[in-house]
Amino acid sequence: MRLDRFEIINEEFTASAITQSQLDRLLADGWRHFGPHFFRYNFGVYENELRRVIPLRIRVEDFAPSKSQRRAIRRNADLETIVQPILLTEETHQLFGRHKARFTSGVPDSLYDFLPRGPSESPTTILEVSVSKSERLVAASYFDVGETSISSIYGIFDPKETARSLGIFTMLVEIKFAREQGHTLYYHGYAYEGQSYYDYKKRFGAMERFDWAGNWSEFDADA
């Protein structure tokens, strides 16, 4: 890949407060954030290979779950699922410890790599999806709330419950929340061109990709 043919974007800034409308504009321009650290980059290294980064989003009104996603919803109908203000407890951190044991590279230190230590330290409004089985936390995910959009930040689940597809399930809960609250767009993060661990983000309908020149267009994972 000849990089001199492309503009390299690698930008960042910190902010203590971002309004919901400002968040919408940042997301529409390819920005992500963990806590007060906002960033965007159009190339990244994945398994020692330079890859083009693809920001993705879903048009909420047009989205319909696939057959496998409908199965994930039915499979988890027995669980208690709550959308609430972010609440990091000892049980949450223990779940994160089990979740991160799945990874062999790029292993995060703690949830605070992605989330603020308290509501007063967050530049945005963050909510969480909490999923429990017999009062035991088995999954959680965290997302930003903008004026017209929401944005997934991070999700965790118990590896013992892998068969439930809890990572996909919490994303579907976030999309459902967005629809019920009248939000039009759901940003679910970056993926890479070519195959990668992040390909699960490409398996949704009504999806668009960002071209790093200010434009969003229809995304077809099979194209």
N, C-alpha and C positions, 0 to 999 in steps of 0.2 A: 504494500500500500504506500503510495507516494503522498506524504503529508503536505508537500509544497503545493499540491493542487487544491487544498482545502484550508479554510480558515480554522485555526485552532482556537476553541473557546475554553477557557479555564478561569472562572471568575468566582469570587466569594466576597461576602461582607458579613458583619455582625449587626444585629438589631435587637434592642430591648423591647420594642413594641411595633407591631405591624397591624394595621386595620384590616378588616375583612375584605374590603374592596382592593386594598393594596395587595393582599395575599392572592386574590383572584388574578390580578395583573401579573404578578410574579410567576404563578403557576403557568399561565398562558404563554410565558416567555421561556419556559423550560427550567425554572428554578425549583430547587428542593431545599429542605432545611432539616437539621437536627438541632433542637434547642435554638439558641440565638445565632447559630452558624448557618448562613444561607450560601448555597453554592450551585453552580451549573457547569457542566463540562460535556463536550461533544465527542471525546474519545476517551477510552479507558482501557486498562490492561486486565485481561481475563485469561487466567491460566497461561501466563507468559506470552500472550498474543494481544496485539493492539486491535481493539474493536471500536467500531462506531457505536455511539450511545443513542438509544431511541427513547425519548420521553413519550409516554403513552397516556391516553385518557379515554373515558367512555362517555358517550352521550346517554345520560340516564334515562330520558324519556323513551329512547329507541331500544334500550337494552332488554333482552329476554334471555334468561338462563338457558344454557344448553342442556341436553339430556343428562350428561354426567353431572352438571351443576345442580340440576333438579334432584338427582339422586343424593348429592351431598346435603341438600336441604332436608330431604326426608330422613336421611341417615342420622341427622343430628336433632331431629324434632323432639327427642326425649330430654335434651339438655336445657338448662336454664340459661337464657341469653338476655343480657341487659346492656343497654347503651347508657353510659353515665359519665360524669366528669372523671378525669383521670385520677386513679387511685392506685399508687404503687405500695403494696404491702409486702411483708416478709414472704407470704405465699407467692406473690407475683415474682419476686426475685428468685425464689427456689424453682419456680417453673421456668424462668429464663435460663437458669443454670442447666436444667435438663435439656432445654431446647438447644442451647448453643453447643452441647456435647455432640450434636449431629455433624458439626462442621470440622473439617480438617485444615482449612486455611481461611485467613481473614476472620478469625474468631474474635468477636467483640468482647470487651472486658465486662461491661455491665449494660443494663438498660439505659443508664445515663449517657451512654454513647449516642443515644437517639432521642432521649426525652429529658425535659427539665427536671430538676430535683424537687420543684414545687410550683404551684400555679403562678406564684408571683415572679418566677424566673422564666416563664414562658412568654415569648413575644406574640403568640397566637392563641386562639381558643382551641384546646385539644380535648377531645372526648375519647372514651375507650369502649370497646366491646368486650364484655366479660362473659365467659362461657364456663359453666360449672356442671359437673356430673356428681349427683349425690352430695352437694355442697363442697365438692373438691374442684378447685380451679384447674381446667384442662386446656384453656386457650384464652388469649387476650390479644386485642389489636388496638392500635392508636391512630387517630386521624385528626387532621386540621379541619376547622369549619370556616369557610369563607362566606362571602355574601351570596354568591351564586354557585359555588363549587365546594367540594370537600376533597381532601387529599390524604391518602393513606401514608402513614409514617413508618410503622413497623408492626409486625405480628409475631406471636410466639405460640407454641402449642406443645403438649406433652407427647414425646416420641412414642410412648406406649399406645397412644391413640391415633397412630398414623393412618389406619384404615378409615377413619372418619373424614379425612380430607379437611381438617379443621382450618388450615390456612386459607383454602378456597372459601370455606364456609364463612369465616369472619369477613372476608372481602365482600361476599354476597350480602351479609348483614349491613355492611357499610353502604353498599349501593341501595339497598332497601331503605335505609335511613335517609339517604340523599333524596330519593324519590318522595318519601313521605313529607320531608321538610321543604320540598319545592326547589331543591338544588338541581341545576341542569347538567353539571359536569362532575365526573369522578376521576381524579388523577390517581393512578395506582403505581406510579414510579417509573424508573428507568429499566430498560432491557438492553440487550446487545444485538447487533446484527449477527446472524449465524446462530448456531446452537449454543445454549449456555444454561446454567442453573436457573436463570430468570425467565425461561421460556413459558412458565406457567402464567406469567402476566400477559402473554400473547393470546391466550385461549379464552378470550371473551368476545362477545359480539358488540356491535355498535361502537367500534373502537377507532381512534384516530392516532396518528403519529405526528411529531413535530419535526420540521425540516431544518431547524436552527437558523432560519431566515425570517421567522415571524409567522410562518404558515402551518396550519394543521390540515391534514388530509386523511382520507379513509385508509385504514390499515388492514391489510389482508395477510394473515400469518402464512397462508399457503402460496402467496404470490412470489 
